[in-house]
Amino acid sequence: METKTFETDDLYLSSVITTILKKPPGFKVVNGRTIFVYPISDELYGAMAQYNGGITLNAIELTQTIKRLRAEMMMKRNEHERGYNGNNFRASFR
């Protein structure tokens, strides 16, 4: 049975969820957009409720998470566009 997931392309929501849960998201690229993927759990729903309720977080920790997820998001998108498949990197001459 496949695990159900929550998917979003919202960097800020993902950053707050990651900061609260202390767990990084999975990634997938769809139509050139990087999607953040989280397994559905009660903790995830709690983190989303806190986000919607305006939780106060440490600004430095949240900012670092935003920067890290943005960098990973762009890296995953670039890997996908260039045809990276784990071991083999096809050169792209555009």
C-alpha positions as CSV (number, residue, x, y, z in Angstrom):
1,M,0.0,0.0,0.0
2,E,1.4,3.4,-1.0
3,T,1.9,6.0,1.7
4,K,-0.4,9.1,1.2
5,T,1.4,12.3,0.8
6,F,0.8,16.1,1.0
7,E,2.3,18.0,-1.9
8,T,2.8,21.7,-2.2
9,D,4.9,24.2,-4.2
10,D,4.6,26.8,-1.4
11,L,8.2,27.5,-0.2
12,Y,7.1,29.4,2.9
13,L,4.5,26.7,4.0
14,S,7.2,24.0,3.5
15,S,9.7,26.0,5.4
16,V,7.4,26.4,8.4
17,I,6.4,22.7,8.3
18,T,10.1,21.7,8.1
19,T,11.0,24.0,10.9
20,I,8.3,22.7,13.2
21,L,8.7,19.0,12.3
22,K,12.5,19.1,12.1
23,K,12.2,16.8,9.1
24,P,13.1,17.7,5.5
25,P,10.6,17.2,2.7
26,G,10.9,14.9,-0.3
27,F,11.0,16.6,-3.7
28,K,9.6,15.9,-7.1
29,V,9.6,18.0,-10.3
30,V,6.4,18.4,-12.3
31,N,6.2,20.6,-15.4
32,G,9.4,22.5,-14.3
33,R,8.1,23.2,-10.8
34,T,9.6,21.6,-7.7
35,I,7.0,20.2,-5.4
36,F,7.7,19.6,-1.7
37,V,6.3,16.2,-0.5
38,Y,5.5,15.3,3.1
39,P,4.0,12.0,4.3
40,I,0.6,12.6,5.8
41,S,0.5,12.4,9.6
42,D,-1.1,14.0,12.6
43,E,2.1,16.0,13.1
44,L,1.8,17.4,9.6
45,Y,-1.7,18.5,10.1
46,G,-0.7,20.0,13.5
47,A,2.1,22.0,11.8
48,M,-0.2,23.2,9.1
49,A,-2.7,24.3,11.7
50,Q,0.0,26.2,13.5
51,Y,1.1,27.9,10.2
52,N,-2.5,29.0,9.5
53,G,-2.8,30.2,13.1
54,G,0.2,32.4,12.8
55,I,2.7,30.5,15.0
56,T,5.7,32.5,16.2
57,L,9.0,31.0,15.1
58,N,12.7,31.8,15.6
59,A,13.4,34.2,12.7
60,I,17.0,33.0,12.1
61,E,16.0,29.3,12.1
62,L,13.1,30.0,9.7
63,T,15.3,32.1,7.4
64,Q,17.9,29.4,7.2
65,T,15.3,26.8,6.4
66,I,13.8,29.0,3.6
67,K,17.3,29.5,2.1
68,R,18.1,25.8,2.3
69,L,14.8,24.7,0.8
70,R,15.1,27.3,-2.0
71,A,18.5,26.1,-2.9
72,E,17.4,22.4,-2.9
73,M,14.3,23.4,-4.9
74,M,16.4,25.0,-7.6
75,M,19.0,22.2,-7.6
76,K,16.2,19.5,-8.1
77,R,14.6,21.5,-10.9
78,N,18.0,22.0,-12.7
79,E,18.8,18.3,-12.3
80,H,15.5,17.4,-13.8
81,E,15.9,19.8,-16.7
82,R,19.4,18.5,-17.5
83,G,18.4,14.8,-17.3
84,Y,20.2,13.8,-14.1
85,N,19.2,10.2,-13.3
86,G,21.3,9.3,-10.3
87,N,24.7,8.3,-11.8
88,N,24.6,9.8,-15.2
89,F,24.7,13.5,-16.0
90,R,23.9,14.3,-19.6
91,A,25.6,17.5,-20.8
92,S,23.2,20.2,-21.9
93,F,24.4,22.6,-24.6
94,R,21.8,25.3,-25.0
